[in-house]
Amino acid sequence: MSQTNSFSIKSTIEFQFRTSKIRDISYKSFLPEFTKLQTKRSEVIMEKKNNNSLIFNIKCNDITAFRASINEIISFGKVIDNTSRIVDIS
């Protein structure tokens, strides 16, 4: 028996960068991983904004898919943070 949820989850995460150059490098770095976030249970849209930020719009059908999407985005953020500490890309 197929069970459908009576709700969906929507969220937005914004990463703000010092410069558009760092934002663009981060955007290009995440693109290969981005396709893993698109599943039957979740949809994530990533967009660059003029205020040097990356926006992740998340829509999921269940809490497990939402958590997986959030974890992937947070892991990406950690990689960016750790890399920027090692390499001066400004």
Phi, psi and omega in degrees: 000129181275129181248128178251147179284151178266013181209167169226163183242130177234139180206160176229134176240135180237126172257125178253135183244157179295322183224161176291333178297314179295319177300314182294319177297317180296317179302309180296326180292326184275340183307315179299327179278338187300324183296335178292340181279345182270111179226179176294334185260349181213151177225130178233129177247127179249132179219147176271141177243156182292344180271029179063037180233157170250132180247132174246112175262121187245134173222121184230153179273344180207164186293327180293316178295322178297314180298319179297317179296314179299315180300320180295317180292319178296318177299318176300315179300320179295320179297316178300313182299312181295320180293319181293335177286331182272319186244132176275102183253017179278000000 
